[in-house]
């Protein structure tokens, strides 16, 4: 199961996200939950870097997969483009979880 954690500060701004685990909803190369989450995460990071022109701190397990941590705490959290992209990411993850709840769990935490 994919565990997705969205971290927010006291004012509700997204400060980080963490994705761990594997969906295992299908055979390798046919796992639509993994594909959906991967596309959401990669396009969000790409959008932050290329549209908002910000550099988040990103950690991933390139060899085994199953881990992606993105930290935005060193960025301008009030940046509208950043927060819009992150809210869109959160909505997308929650939509995937609504339809495929056996394979992904999304939780939010306030730090």
PyMOL commands that place a pseudoatom at each C-alpha (Angstrom):
pseudoatom trace, name=CA, resn=UNK, resi=1, chain=A, elem=C, hetatm=0, pos=[0.000, 0.000, 0.000]
pseudoatom trace, name=CA, resn=UNK, resi=2, chain=A, elem=C, hetatm=0, pos=[1.151, 3.536, -0.735]
pseudoatom trace, name=CA, resn=UNK, resi=3, chain=A, elem=C, hetatm=0, pos=[1.184, 5.782, 2.319]
pseudoatom trace, name=CA, resn=UNK, resi=4, chain=A, elem=C, hetatm=0, pos=[0.921, 9.467, 1.413]
pseudoatom trace, name=CA, resn=UNK, resi=5, chain=A, elem=C, hetatm=0, pos=[1.454, 12.120, 4.066]
pseudoatom trace, name=CA, resn=UNK, resi=6, chain=A, elem=C, hetatm=0, pos=[0.777, 15.795, 3.390]
pseudoatom trace, name=CA, resn=UNK, resi=7, chain=A, elem=C, hetatm=0, pos=[2.312, 18.119, 5.994]
pseudoatom trace, name=CA, resn=UNK, resi=8, chain=A, elem=C, hetatm=0, pos=[0.858, 21.554, 6.633]
pseudoatom trace, name=CA, resn=UNK, resi=9, chain=A, elem=C, hetatm=0, pos=[1.830, 24.441, 8.866]
pseudoatom trace, name=CA, resn=UNK, resi=10, chain=A, elem=C, hetatm=0, pos=[-0.504, 26.159, 11.314]
pseudoatom trace, name=CA, resn=UNK, resi=11, chain=A, elem=C, hetatm=0, pos=[-1.876, 28.435, 8.571]
pseudoatom trace, name=CA, resn=UNK, resi=12, chain=A, elem=C, hetatm=0, pos=[-2.758, 25.478, 6.318]
pseudoatom trace, name=CA, resn=UNK, resi=13, chain=A, elem=C, hetatm=0, pos=[0.041, 25.836, 3.783]
pseudoatom trace, name=CA, resn=UNK, resi=14, chain=A, elem=C, hetatm=0, pos=[1.525, 22.601, 2.470]
pseudoatom trace, name=CA, resn=UNK, resi=15, chain=A, elem=C, hetatm=0, pos=[5.111, 22.340, 3.733]
pseudoatom trace, name=CA, resn=UNK, resi=16, chain=A, elem=C, hetatm=0, pos=[6.069, 18.825, 2.584]
pseudoatom trace, name=CA, resn=UNK, resi=17, chain=A, elem=C, hetatm=0, pos=[4.803, 15.530, 1.293]
pseudoatom trace, name=CA, resn=UNK, resi=18, chain=A, elem=C, hetatm=0, pos=[6.025, 11.991, 1.707]
pseudoatom trace, name=CA, resn=UNK, resi=19, chain=A, elem=C, hetatm=0, pos=[5.117, 8.939, -0.358]
pseudoatom trace, name=CA, resn=UNK, resi=20, chain=A, elem=C, hetatm=0, pos=[6.179, 5.474, 0.797]
pseudoatom trace, name=CA, resn=UNK, resi=21, chain=A, elem=C, hetatm=0, pos=[5.383, 1.925, -0.200]
pseudoatom trace, name=CA, resn=UNK, resi=22, chain=A, elem=C, hetatm=0, pos=[4.060, 0.229, -3.298]
pseudoatom trace, name=CA, resn=UNK, resi=23, chain=A, elem=C, hetatm=0, pos=[0.458, -0.008, -4.455]
pseudoatom trace, name=CA, resn=UNK, resi=24, chain=A, elem=C, hetatm=0, pos=[0.689, -3.599, -5.726]
pseudoatom trace, name=CA, resn=UNK, resi=25, chain=A, elem=C, hetatm=0, pos=[-2.639, -3.143, -7.506]
pseudoatom trace, name=CA, resn=UNK, resi=26, chain=A, elem=C, hetatm=0, pos=[-1.400, -4.904, -10.617]
pseudoatom trace, name=CA, resn=UNK, resi=27, chain=A, elem=C, hetatm=0, pos=[1.548, -6.562, -12.262]
pseudoatom trace, name=CA, resn=UNK, resi=28, chain=A, elem=C, hetatm=0, pos=[4.729, -4.544, -12.757]
pseudoatom trace, name=CA, resn=UNK, resi=29, chain=A, elem=C, hetatm=0, pos=[4.112, -2.141, -15.623]
pseudoatom trace, name=CA, resn=UNK, resi=30, chain=A, elem=C, hetatm=0, pos=[0.333, -2.447, -15.248]
pseudoatom trace, name=CA, resn=UNK, resi=31, chain=A, elem=C, hetatm=0, pos=[-0.154, -1.006, -11.770]
pseudoatom trace, name=CA, resn=UNK, resi=32, chain=A, elem=C, hetatm=0, pos=[-2.513, 1.901, -12.484]
pseudoatom trace, name=CA, resn=UNK, resi=33, chain=A, elem=C, hetatm=0, pos=[-2.469, 3.195, -8.895]
pseudoatom trace, name=CA, resn=UNK, resi=34, chain=A, elem=C, hetatm=0, pos=[1.327, 3.375, -8.889]
pseudoatom trace, name=CA, resn=UNK, resi=35, chain=A, elem=C, hetatm=0, pos=[1.237, 5.057, -12.287]
pseudoatom trace, name=CA, resn=UNK, resi=36, chain=A, elem=C, hetatm=0, pos=[-1.348, 7.620, -11.156]
pseudoatom trace, name=CA, resn=UNK, resi=37, chain=A, elem=C, hetatm=0, pos=[0.534, 8.528, -7.978]
pseudoatom trace, name=CA, resn=UNK, resi=38, chain=A, elem=C, hetatm=0, pos=[3.855, 8.680, -9.831]
pseudoatom trace, name=CA, resn=UNK, resi=39, chain=A, elem=C, hetatm=0, pos=[2.470, 10.992, -12.511]
pseudoatom trace, name=CA, resn=UNK, resi=40, chain=A, elem=C, hetatm=0, pos=[0.893, 13.269, -9.907]
pseudoatom trace, name=CA, resn=UNK, resi=41, chain=A, elem=C, hetatm=0, pos=[4.107, 13.476, -7.864]
pseudoatom trace, name=CA, resn=UNK, resi=42, chain=A, elem=C, hetatm=0, pos=[6.514, 13.933, -10.781]
pseudoatom trace, name=CA, resn=UNK, resi=43, chain=A, elem=C, hetatm=0, pos=[4.355, 16.510, -12.542]
pseudoatom trace, name=CA, resn=UNK, resi=44, chain=A, elem=C, hetatm=0, pos=[3.949, 18.431, -9.282]
pseudoatom trace, name=CA, resn=UNK, resi=45, chain=A, elem=C, hetatm=0, pos=[7.696, 18.538, -8.646]
pseudoatom trace, name=CA, resn=UNK, resi=46, chain=A, elem=C, hetatm=0, pos=[8.330, 19.474, -12.289]
pseudoatom trace, name=CA, resn=UNK, resi=47, chain=A, elem=C, hetatm=0, pos=[5.726, 22.235, -12.078]
pseudoatom trace, name=CA, resn=UNK, resi=48, chain=A, elem=C, hetatm=0, pos=[7.258, 23.633, -8.913]
pseudoatom trace, name=CA, resn=UNK, resi=49, chain=A, elem=C, hetatm=0, pos=[10.702, 23.670, -10.514]
pseudoatom trace, name=CA, resn=UNK, resi=50, chain=A, elem=C, hetatm=0, pos=[9.750, 24.849, -14.000]
pseudoatom trace, name=CA, resn=UNK, resi=51, chain=A, elem=C, hetatm=0, pos=[6.620, 26.968, -13.512]
pseudoatom trace, name=CA, resn=UNK, resi=52, chain=A, elem=C, hetatm=0, pos=[7.128, 28.405, -10.033]
pseudoatom trace, name=CA, resn=UNK, resi=53, chain=A, elem=C, hetatm=0, pos=[10.929, 28.405, -10.540]
pseudoatom trace, name=CA, resn=UNK, resi=54, chain=A, elem=C, hetatm=0, pos=[11.544, 27.017, -7.054]
pseudoatom trace, name=CA, resn=UNK, resi=55, chain=A, elem=C, hetatm=0, pos=[13.896, 24.216, -5.953]
pseudoatom trace, name=CA, resn=UNK, resi=56, chain=A, elem=C, hetatm=0, pos=[12.374, 21.959, -3.300]
pseudoatom trace, name=CA, resn=UNK, resi=57, chain=A, elem=C, hetatm=0, pos=[14.496, 19.488, -1.379]
pseudoatom trace, name=CA, resn=UNK, resi=58, chain=A, elem=C, hetatm=0, pos=[13.633, 16.090, -2.863]
pseudoatom trace, name=CA, resn=UNK, resi=59, chain=A, elem=C, hetatm=0, pos=[14.700, 12.670, -1.640]
pseudoatom trace, name=CA, resn=UNK, resi=60, chain=A, elem=C, hetatm=0, pos=[13.852, 9.469, -3.495]
pseudoatom trace, name=CA, resn=UNK, resi=61, chain=A, elem=C, hetatm=0, pos=[14.898, 5.853, -3.721]
pseudoatom trace, name=CA, resn=UNK, resi=62, chain=A, elem=C, hetatm=0, pos=[15.939, 5.637, -7.363]
pseudoatom trace, name=CA, resn=UNK, resi=63, chain=A, elem=C, hetatm=0, pos=[16.858, 1.943, -7.103]
pseudoatom trace, name=CA, resn=UNK, resi=64, chain=A, elem=C, hetatm=0, pos=[13.920, 0.371, -5.298]
pseudoatom trace, name=CA, resn=UNK, resi=65, chain=A, elem=C, hetatm=0, pos=[11.251, 3.047, -5.671]
pseudoatom trace, name=CA, resn=UNK, resi=66, chain=A, elem=C, hetatm=0, pos=[8.641, 3.338, -2.994]
pseudoatom trace, name=CA, resn=UNK, resi=67, chain=A, elem=C, hetatm=0, pos=[10.007, 6.539, -1.474]
pseudoatom trace, name=CA, resn=UNK, resi=68, chain=A, elem=C, hetatm=0, pos=[9.608, 10.177, -2.407]
pseudoatom trace, name=CA, resn=UNK, resi=69, chain=A, elem=C, hetatm=0, pos=[9.950, 13.003, 0.088]
pseudoatom trace, name=CA, resn=UNK, resi=70, chain=A, elem=C, hetatm=0, pos=[9.563, 16.620, -0.984]
pseudoatom trace, name=CA, resn=UNK, resi=71, chain=A, elem=C, hetatm=0, pos=[10.299, 19.402, 1.504]
pseudoatom trace, name=CA, resn=UNK, resi=72, chain=A, elem=C, hetatm=0, pos=[9.218, 22.974, 0.794]
pseudoatom trace, name=CA, resn=UNK, resi=73, chain=A, elem=C, hetatm=0, pos=[10.049, 24.542, 4.170]
pseudoatom trace, name=CA, resn=UNK, resi=74, chain=A, elem=C, hetatm=0, pos=[13.050, 26.450, 2.809]
pseudoatom trace, name=CA, resn=UNK, resi=75, chain=A, elem=C, hetatm=0, pos=[10.922, 28.022, 0.071]
pseudoatom trace, name=CA, resn=UNK, resi=76, chain=A, elem=C, hetatm=0, pos=[8.529, 30.956, 0.151]
pseudoatom trace, name=CA, resn=UNK, resi=77, chain=A, elem=C, hetatm=0, pos=[5.466, 29.055, 1.384]
pseudoatom trace, name=CA, resn=UNK, resi=78, chain=A, elem=C, hetatm=0, pos=[3.255, 32.037, 0.566]
pseudoatom trace, name=CA, resn=UNK, resi=79, chain=A, elem=C, hetatm=0, pos=[4.095, 31.639, -3.132]
pseudoatom trace, name=CA, resn=UNK, resi=80, chain=A, elem=C, hetatm=0, pos=[0.723, 31.260, -4.847]
pseudoatom trace, name=CA, resn=UNK, resi=81, chain=A, elem=C, hetatm=0, pos=[2.023, 29.032, -7.640]
pseudoatom trace, name=CA, resn=UNK, resi=82, chain=A, elem=C, hetatm=0, pos=[3.674, 26.697, -5.133]
pseudoatom trace, name=CA, resn=UNK, resi=83, chain=A, elem=C, hetatm=0, pos=[0.563, 26.309, -2.993]
pseudoatom trace, name=CA, resn=UNK, resi=84, chain=A, elem=C, hetatm=0, pos=[-1.728, 25.943, -6.025]
pseudoatom trace, name=CA, resn=UNK, resi=85, chain=A, elem=C, hetatm=0, pos=[0.398, 23.127, -7.402]
pseudoatom trace, name=CA, resn=UNK, resi=86, chain=A, elem=C, hetatm=0, pos=[0.541, 21.421, -3.999]
pseudoatom trace, name=CA, resn=UNK, resi=87, chain=A, elem=C, hetatm=0, pos=[-3.217, 21.734, -3.421]
pseudoatom trace, name=CA, resn=UNK, resi=88, chain=A, elem=C, hetatm=0, pos=[-3.826, 20.279, -6.884]
pseudoatom trace, name=CA, resn=UNK, resi=89, chain=A, elem=C, hetatm=0, pos=[-1.484, 17.391, -6.012]
pseudoatom trace, name=CA, resn=UNK, resi=90, chain=A, elem=C, hetatm=0, pos=[-3.379, 16.809, -2.769]
pseudoatom trace, name=CA, resn=UNK, resi=91, chain=A, elem=C, hetatm=0, pos=[-6.727, 16.789, -4.571]
pseudoatom trace, name=CA, resn=UNK, resi=92, chain=A, elem=C, hetatm=0, pos=[-5.404, 14.302, -7.112]
pseudoatom trace, name=CA, resn=UNK, resi=93, chain=A, elem=C, hetatm=0, pos=[-4.063, 11.967, -4.421]
pseudoatom trace, name=CA, resn=UNK, resi=94, chain=A, elem=C, hetatm=0, pos=[-7.362, 12.083, -2.566]
pseudoatom trace, name=CA, resn=UNK, resi=95, chain=A, elem=C, hetatm=0, pos=[-9.244, 11.264, -5.787]
pseudoatom trace, name=CA, resn=UNK, resi=96, chain=A, elem=C, hetatm=0, pos=[-7.019, 8.227, -6.352]
pseudoatom trace, name=CA, resn=UNK, resi=97, chain=A, elem=C, hetatm=0, pos=[-7.568, 7.161, -2.720]
pseudoatom trace, name=CA, resn=UNK, resi=98, chain=A, elem=C, hetatm=0, pos=[-11.340, 7.548, -3.095]
pseudoatom trace, name=CA, resn=UNK, resi=99, chain=A, elem=C, hetatm=0, pos=[-11.347, 5.182, -6.060]
pseudoatom trace, name=CA, resn=UNK, resi=100, chain=A, elem=C, hetatm=0, pos=[-8.554, 2.809, -4.982]
pseudoatom trace, name=CA, resn=UNK, resi=101, chain=A, elem=C, hetatm=0, pos=[-8.578, 2.936, -1.191]
pseudoatom trace, name=CA, resn=UNK, resi=102, chain=A, elem=C, hetatm=0, pos=[-7.258, -0.613, -0.889]
pseudoatom trace, name=CA, resn=UNK, resi=103, chain=A, elem=C, hetatm=0, pos=[-3.962, 0.538, -2.425]
pseudoatom trace, name=CA, resn=UNK, resi=104, chain=A, elem=C, hetatm=0, pos=[-3.342, 4.070, -1.148]
pseudoatom trace, name=CA, resn=UNK, resi=105, chain=A, elem=C, hetatm=0, pos=[-3.946, 5.908, 2.105]
pseudoatom trace, name=CA, resn=UNK, resi=106, chain=A, elem=C, hetatm=0, pos=[-3.648, 9.711, 2.300]
pseudoatom trace, name=CA, resn=UNK, resi=107, chain=A, elem=C, hetatm=0, pos=[-3.328, 11.526, 5.590]
pseudoatom trace, name=CA, resn=UNK, resi=108, chain=A, elem=C, hetatm=0, pos=[-2.657, 15.113, 6.493]
pseudoatom trace, name=CA, resn=UNK, resi=109, chain=A, elem=C, hetatm=0, pos=[-0.735, 16.341, 9.478]
pseudoatom trace, name=CA, resn=UNK, resi=110, chain=A, elem=C, hetatm=0, pos=[-0.137, 19.778, 10.922]
pseudoatom trace, name=CA, resn=UNK, resi=111, chain=A, elem=C, hetatm=0, pos=[3.344, 20.599, 12.109]
for i in range(1, 111): cmd.bond("trace and resi %d" % i, "trace and resi %d" % (i + 1))
show_as sticks, trace
zoom trace
